[in-house]
Amino acid sequence: MSAAKEVTWEDQQRICAFSRMNARAHEINSEIKHKEKQIDDLDEASTELAVNDEDDACVLMGECFVKMDNEQAEAKVEAMLTRERAALEALKGERKVLREGMEELKKKLYERLGNSINLEE
C-alpha cells in the first residue's frame, strides 16, 4: 500500500485554481444554453417578420415593445442575432480555454497526488 503524499502549498493553489475554473465552466455552460435559446427565439422572430403582411411590427427592446416599420424591425433583429452569435462564440472560446487549463491542472495534480484526489467535474 502506498503512503499518501503530502499536499503542498503549490498543490493547494492548483486545486483552488481548478475549482475556480470548474465553477466558471459551469456558469459558461448555463450562459451558452441561454444564448442558444435567445438565438433560436431571434431566428423565429426573423422568420415571422419575413412572412409578416403588415407594414409595421413591434420589437421587444429591453422591457417594452417598440413599433417600427417591417424593414427596420428585420434589420434590428438581424443586428441582435449577429450580436448574440458573436457572444455565443466568445463564450465557447472561453469554455475551450478553461477546459484546456483544467485538463493541464488535472494532469499535474493526478501525476503528483494519484488517486488520492478527485477532480472530476
C-alpha positions in Angstrom: 0.0 0.0 0.0 1.4 3.4 -1.0 1.8 6.2 1.5 -0.4 9.2 1.0 1.5 12.1 -0.5 1.6 15.4 1.4 -0.4 18.2 -0.3 1.9 21.1 -0.8 1.0 24.8 -0.9 1.5 24.7 -4.7 -0.8 21.7 -5.0 -3.4 23.5 -2.9 -3.1 26.5 -5.3 -3.6 24.3 -8.3 -6.7 22.6 -6.6 -8.2 26.1 -5.9 -7.5 27.2 -9.5 -9.1 24.0 -10.8 -12.1 24.7 -8.6 -12.5 28.3 -9.8 -12.2 27.2 -13.4 -14.7 24.4 -12.9 -17.2 26.9 -11.4 -16.7 29.3 -14.2 -17.1 26.5 -16.8 -20.5 25.6 -15.2 -21.5 29.3 -15.4 -20.5 29.4 -19.0 -22.4 26.3 -19.9 -25.6 28.0 -18.4 -24.8 31.2 -20.3 -24.3 29.2 -23.6 -27.7 27.5 -23.1 -29.3 30.9 -22.5 -27.6 32.4 -25.6 -28.7 29.4 -27.8 -32.3 29.9 -26.6 -32.1 33.6 -27.4 -30.7 32.9 -30.9 -33.5 30.4 -31.6 -36.1 33.0 -30.5 -34.5 35.6 -32.7 -34.4 33.2 -35.6 -38.1 32.6 -35.1 -38.8 36.3 -34.9 -36.8 36.9 -38.1 -38.9 34.2 -39.9 -42.1 35.8 -38.6 -41.1 39.2 -39.8 -40.3 37.8 -43.2 -43.8 36.5 -43.6 -45.5 39.5 -41.9 -48.2 41.0 -44.1 -48.3 44.2 -42.0 -46.3 47.3 -42.8 -45.0 47.6 -39.3 -44.1 45.3 -36.4 -43.4 45.6 -32.7 -39.9 44.7 -31.5 -39.1 43.9 -27.8 -36.4 46.3 -26.7 -35.5 45.9 -23.0 -38.8 45.7 -21.2 -41.1 47.3 -23.8 -42.2 46.9 -27.3 -41.3 49.5 -29.9 -43.3 49.8 -33.1 -41.3 50.3 -36.3 -41.7 49.5 -39.9 -41.0 46.0 -41.1 -37.7 46.7 -42.7 -36.4 48.4 -39.6 -37.6 45.6 -37.4 -35.9 43.0 -39.7 -32.6 45.0 -39.5 -32.9 45.3 -35.8 -33.5 41.6 -35.3 -30.6 40.7 -37.7 -28.3 43.0 -35.7 -29.4 41.4 -32.4 -28.8 37.9 -34.0 -25.3 39.0 -35.1 -24.5 40.3 -31.6 -25.8 37.1 -29.8 -24.0 34.8 -32.2 -20.7 36.7 -31.5 -21.3 36.5 -27.8 -22.0 32.8 -28.1 -18.8 32.2 -30.0 -16.9 34.2 -27.4 -18.4 32.0 -24.6 -17.5 28.8 -26.5 -13.9 30.1 -26.9 -13.7 30.9 -23.2 -15.1 27.5 -22.3 -12.4 25.8 -24.6 -9.6 27.8 -22.9 -11.0 26.8 -19.4 -11.2 23.1 -20.3 -7.6 23.1 -21.6 -6.5 24.8 -18.4 -8.5 22.3 -16.3 -7.0 19.3 -18.2 -3.5 20.7 -17.6 -4.1 21.1 -13.9 -5.7 17.7 -13.6 -2.7 16.1 -15.3 -0.3 17.8 -13.0 -2.3 17.0 -9.8 -3.1 13.4 -10.7 0.6 13.0 -11.6 1.6 14.3 -8.2 -1.2 13.0 -6.0 -2.5 10.0 -7.8 -5.9 8.7 -6.9 -5.9 10.4 -3.5 -7.6 13.4 -5.2 -10.8 13.5 -7.3 -11.0 16.4 -9.8 -14.0 15.3 -11.8 -16.5 17.9 -12.8 
